[in-house]
Amino acid sequence: MARLIVLWTQPHHLTAEQAEGWAREQVEGLLALDAVRRADLTPLQSASPRHPAEWDWLLELEIDGPARDCVERGPCGEWLGDMRLLGMRPIVLLVGPRPGEE
C-alpha cells in the first residue's frame, strides 16, 4: 500500500463553492477505482498572514500498487493532467520511508 499527498490551488475561474464541489466530485471518482483504498479531502488556509499558504487543497490517498502507476496513468493521472492544464499547480508526494529505509 502507498500513501500519496496531492496539493493544489483553487482555479481562479471558480468560486470557492464551485471548487469544493468539483474537488469532491473528482475524489468520488477516484474512490470508485479498485486501487484506491481511502481518500481524505481537506481544504487548506494560511495559519498566519506572515506565512501565506501556497496550496488550497490537500488530498491524502491510500492506494494498492505502485504509486507511479497511479500518478502517471489511468484516471488519477488524467485528473492530475487536467489540473495542470487548468493552472491548479498540483504536486504529488509519496509518504513513507525513503528507499532502503524500510
URFEN-V154518 format. One record per residue. N is the residue number from 0. PHI is phi in degrees with one decimal (999 if undefined). Layout:
n;phi
N;PHI
N;PHI
This chain:
n;phi
0;999
1;-118.3
2;-112.0
3;-118.3
4;-115.0
5;-117.9
6;-118.1
7;-156.6
8;-98.8
9;-72.3
10;-67.9
11;-68.8
12;-86.1
13;-115.4
14;-72.2
15;-59.7
16;-65.9
17;-64.2
18;-63.6
19;-66.2
20;-60.5
21;-62.6
22;-62.4
23;-64.5
24;-63.6
25;-65.0
26;-65.7
27;-58.5
28;-63.6
29;-66.8
30;-65.2
31;-75.1
32;-74.6
33;-59.7
34;-76.0
35;-91.8
36;-87.6
37;-152.5
38;-144.7
39;-120.4
40;-102.1
41;-136.9
42;-74.0
43;-117.6
44;-148.4
45;-68.4
46;-83.8
47;-161.3
48;-60.2
49;-74.7
50;-130.0
51;-64.4
52;-80.2
53;-88.2
54;-123.4
55;-106.2
56;-139.0
57;-130.9
58;-124.1
59;-105.5
60;-117.7
61;-111.1
62;-129.3
63;-91.4
64;93.5
65;-64.9
66;-60.1
67;-60.7
68;-61.7
69;-66.1
70;-74.8
71;-102.7
72;-134.6
73;65.7
74;-58.6
75;-66.7
76;-62.0
77;-66.3
78;-60.4
79;-62.5
80;-63.5
81;-61.7
82;-62.7
83;-64.0
84;-63.0
85;-84.4
86;75.6
87;-89.7
88;49.8
89;-68.5
90;-127.9
91;-126.9
92;-121.3
93;-94.1
94;-95.5
95;143.4
96;-67.6
97;-70.8
98;-53.9
99;89.6
100;-102.3
101;-68.6
